[in-house]
Amino acid sequence: QVQLVESGGGLVQAGGSLRLSCAASGRTFSSYSMGWFRQAPGKEREFVSAITSSGGDTYYKTSVQGRFTISRDNAKKTVYLQMNSLKSEDTGVYYCAAKRTPGVYSSPPYDYWGQGTQVTVSS
């Protein structure tokens, strides 16, 4: 089965930056579209960003557009989320996800999920 392992979360001050990584194993990484979701306490899990299998197209939640950048390195089987100008409302557990079928990236279903990494932004 595909395994996804996130890393790079932590505590930062508002206005700071953080880069999340998601390393994949178990299957051919280059065939999957990849997404990032997050969940704040008491809220539903929400879409943050996604990237197609080739890396040719990217998608973002409106509130992170211009601040976050998703990228991937298929040779390293890793997807990244560079987060700049962080705000308190960006706080949450960030999850990496992979899907086999292209077309809809902003919502589940995704086929595989990582365990999540905590991002805390202090004001």
Residue frames as qw, qx, qy, qz and C-alpha x, y, z in Angstrom:
[[0.000, 0.889, 0.458, 0.000, 0.00, 0.00, 0.00],
 [0.327, 0.652, -0.053, 0.682, 1.07, 3.59, -0.56],
 [0.540, -0.580, -0.375, 0.481, 2.60, 5.20, 2.50],
 [0.184, 0.781, 0.070, 0.592, 2.65, 8.98, 2.93],
 [0.615, -0.467, -0.346, 0.533, 4.78, 10.62, 5.61],
 [0.088, 0.921, 0.100, 0.366, 4.55, 14.35, 6.30],
 [0.645, -0.339, -0.220, 0.649, 7.25, 16.39, 7.94],
 [0.296, 0.331, 0.098, 0.891, 8.19, 20.01, 8.48],
 [0.354, -0.783, -0.382, -0.341, 5.41, 21.14, 10.78],
 [0.502, -0.114, -0.447, 0.732, 6.10, 23.23, 13.83],
 [0.171, -0.845, -0.397, 0.315, 5.51, 26.47, 15.68],
 [0.408, 0.231, 0.186, 0.864, 6.07, 29.78, 13.91],
 [0.016, 0.526, 0.330, -0.784, 5.08, 33.38, 14.45],
 [0.468, 0.775, 0.407, -0.124, 2.63, 35.18, 12.20],
 [0.270, 0.904, -0.252, -0.215, 4.37, 36.41, 9.09],
 [0.363, -0.521, 0.752, 0.177, 6.85, 33.58, 9.16],
 [0.662, 0.394, -0.494, -0.403, 7.42, 30.72, 6.75],
 [0.632, -0.241, 0.722, -0.145, 7.37, 26.96, 6.86],
 [0.510, 0.362, -0.629, -0.462, 7.89, 24.21, 4.30],
 [0.799, -0.104, 0.501, -0.317, 6.04, 20.93, 4.58],
 [0.247, 0.395, -0.817, -0.341, 7.23, 17.77, 2.88],
 [0.861, 0.018, 0.321, -0.394, 5.39, 14.57, 2.06],
 [0.046, 0.456, -0.856, -0.241, 7.42, 11.51, 1.16],
 [0.871, 0.128, 0.019, -0.475, 5.69, 8.65, -0.64],
 [0.062, -0.382, 0.917, 0.097, 6.58, 4.99, -0.84],
 [0.562, 0.133, 0.764, -0.286, 5.03, 1.72, -1.93],
 [0.611, 0.583, 0.525, 0.104, 3.86, 2.58, -5.45],
 [0.471, 0.289, 0.278, 0.786, 4.82, 4.72, -8.39],
 [0.123, -0.576, -0.333, 0.736, 4.60, 8.28, -7.12],
 [0.025, -0.213, 0.374, 0.902, 4.53, 9.92, -10.54],
 [0.140, -0.333, -0.811, -0.459, 1.13, 8.44, -11.40],
 [0.248, -0.649, -0.671, 0.260, -0.70, 10.16, -8.53],
 [0.034, -0.739, -0.082, -0.668, -2.16, 13.59, -8.14],
 [0.484, -0.188, -0.597, 0.611, -1.27, 15.01, -4.74],
 [0.219, -0.768, -0.247, -0.549, -3.10, 17.28, -2.37],
 [0.242, 0.050, -0.607, 0.755, -2.74, 19.06, 0.95],
 [0.437, -0.669, -0.453, -0.396, -5.63, 19.40, 3.39],
 [0.163, 0.228, -0.585, 0.761, -5.78, 20.89, 6.86],
 [0.506, -0.597, -0.589, -0.205, -8.03, 20.65, 9.88],
 [0.024, -0.449, 0.390, -0.804, -8.32, 23.22, 12.64],
 [0.024, -0.146, -0.867, 0.476, -9.76, 22.34, 16.06],
 [0.318, 0.477, 0.577, -0.582, -13.54, 22.08, 15.91],
 [0.452, 0.592, -0.194, -0.639, -13.63, 22.47, 12.14],
 [0.920, 0.303, 0.246, -0.045, -14.00, 20.21, 9.13],
 [0.599, -0.234, 0.480, 0.596, -11.01, 19.16, 7.12],
 [0.412, 0.844, 0.115, -0.324, -10.55, 21.57, 4.23],
 [0.791, 0.420, 0.175, 0.409, -8.72, 21.64, 0.95],
 [0.322, -0.774, 0.144, 0.526, -5.54, 23.71, 0.81],
 [0.228, 0.693, -0.500, -0.467, -3.73, 22.89, -2.42],
 [0.881, 0.121, 0.458, 0.017, -3.24, 20.22, -5.07],
 [0.086, 0.648, -0.583, -0.482, -0.93, 19.37, -7.93],
 [0.896, 0.315, -0.100, -0.297, -1.40, 17.07, -10.90],
 [0.945, -0.157, 0.206, 0.198, 0.73, 13.98, -11.43],
 [0.694, 0.452, 0.074, 0.555, 3.00, 15.73, -13.90],
 [0.388, -0.475, -0.197, 0.765, 3.20, 18.90, -11.86],
 [0.225, 0.305, 0.446, 0.811, 1.78, 20.88, -14.76],
 [0.310, -0.624, -0.311, -0.646, -1.27, 22.24, -12.96],
 [0.254, -0.089, -0.690, 0.672, -1.73, 23.50, -9.42],
 [0.355, -0.656, -0.470, -0.472, -4.77, 24.51, -7.39],
 [0.237, 0.067, -0.552, 0.797, -5.16, 26.57, -4.22],
 [0.186, -0.729, -0.624, 0.213, -7.73, 27.52, -1.65],
 [0.180, 0.854, 0.185, 0.453, -8.53, 31.19, -2.20],
 [0.443, -0.893, 0.049, -0.058, -7.29, 32.28, 1.22],
 [0.713, -0.457, 0.353, 0.398, -3.80, 30.85, 0.63],
 [0.662, 0.618, 0.248, 0.345, -3.41, 31.96, -2.98],
 [0.248, 0.864, -0.168, 0.405, -0.25, 34.00, -3.33],
 [0.409, -0.729, 0.472, -0.280, 1.14, 32.84, 0.00],
 [0.760, -0.214, 0.614, -0.013, 1.46, 29.07, -0.45],
 [0.486, 0.569, -0.544, -0.380, 3.19, 27.17, -3.24],
 [0.894, -0.090, 0.428, -0.099, 2.82, 23.47, -3.94],
 [0.395, 0.657, -0.597, -0.235, 5.48, 21.58, -5.87],
 [0.951, -0.142, 0.265, -0.080, 6.67, 18.04, -6.42],
 [0.094, 0.640, -0.737, -0.194, 9.82, 16.15, -7.26],
 [0.940, 0.083, -0.078, -0.322, 8.82, 12.86, -8.85],
 [0.630, 0.425, -0.605, 0.238, 12.38, 11.57, -8.85],
 [0.050, 0.281, -0.710, 0.644, 12.44, 11.98, -5.06],
 [0.392, -0.435, -0.791, -0.175, 8.81, 10.88, -4.69],
 [0.255, -0.411, -0.490, 0.725, 8.10, 13.96, -2.61],
 [0.026, 0.761, 0.410, 0.502, 5.55, 16.77, -2.64],
 [0.344, -0.119, -0.356, 0.861, 6.13, 20.09, -0.89],
 [0.087, -0.868, -0.438, -0.218, 4.03, 22.93, 0.45],
 [0.389, 0.085, -0.203, 0.895, 5.91, 26.17, 0.91],
 [0.228, -0.824, -0.517, -0.046, 3.94, 28.43, 3.24],
 [0.346, 0.156, -0.127, 0.916, 4.83, 32.10, 3.50],
 [0.227, -0.297, 0.045, -0.926, 3.25, 35.04, 5.32],
 [0.369, -0.298, -0.879, 0.049, 1.60, 32.66, 7.74],
 [0.376, -0.440, 0.031, -0.815, -1.45, 33.77, 9.68],
 [0.357, -0.179, 0.745, -0.535, -3.03, 32.50, 12.86],
 [0.789, 0.230, 0.198, -0.534, -5.91, 31.05, 10.86],
 [0.621, 0.463, -0.614, -0.153, -3.44, 28.77, 9.05],
 [0.258, -0.379, 0.810, -0.366, -3.05, 26.80, 12.27],
 [0.894, 0.050, 0.076, -0.439, -4.10, 23.18, 12.04],
 [0.658, -0.218, 0.698, 0.179, -3.07, 19.65, 11.27],
 [0.444, 0.611, -0.391, -0.526, -1.89, 19.39, 7.68],
 [0.789, 0.020, 0.613, -0.029, -2.47, 16.17, 5.77],
 [0.124, 0.435, -0.681, -0.575, -0.87, 14.95, 2.58],
 [0.741, 0.259, 0.537, -0.308, -3.08, 12.90, 0.26],
 [0.038, -0.295, 0.759, 0.579, -2.75, 11.01, -3.01],
 [0.704, 0.372, 0.399, -0.455, -5.33, 10.04, -5.59],
 [0.503, -0.014, 0.758, 0.416, -5.25, 7.78, -8.62],
 [0.318, 0.644, 0.635, 0.284, -8.05, 9.41, -10.62],
 [0.202, -0.074, 0.028, 0.976, -7.54, 12.94, -11.91],
 [0.076, -0.566, -0.612, -0.547, -10.28, 15.53, -12.30],
 [0.421, -0.815, -0.165, -0.362, -11.44, 16.74, -8.89],
 [0.585, 0.220, -0.500, 0.600, -8.75, 17.87, -6.47],
 [0.126, -0.471, 0.242, -0.839, -10.45, 20.25, -4.06],
 [0.711, -0.311, 0.280, -0.565, -12.37, 17.63, -2.12],
 [0.373, -0.179, 0.910, -0.032, -12.23, 13.97, -1.18],
 [0.932, -0.316, 0.161, 0.072, -12.13, 11.24, -2.20],
 [0.226, 0.719, -0.657, 0.001, -8.42, 10.74, -2.16],
 [0.889, 0.041, -0.447, -0.087, -7.09, 7.21, -2.06],
 [0.751, -0.122, -0.418, 0.496, -4.28, 7.55, 0.47],
 [0.227, -0.915, -0.002, -0.334, -3.64, 9.84, 3.42],
 [0.443, 0.346, -0.586, 0.583, -0.69, 10.64, 5.62],
 [0.481, -0.446, -0.668, 0.352, -0.79, 10.85, 9.39],
 [0.089, -0.941, -0.221, -0.241, -0.70, 14.63, 9.50],
 [0.559, 0.013, -0.277, 0.782, 1.73, 17.20, 10.84],
 [0.206, -0.834, -0.434, 0.270, 0.87, 20.03, 13.22],
 [0.340, 0.392, 0.078, 0.851, 1.33, 23.63, 12.13],
 [0.299, -0.782, -0.461, 0.294, 0.85, 26.28, 14.79],
 [0.312, 0.503, 0.086, 0.802, 1.04, 29.98, 13.97],
 [0.350, -0.592, -0.492, 0.534, 1.21, 32.33, 16.93],
 [0.151, 0.878, 0.271, 0.364, 0.08, 35.93, 16.81]]
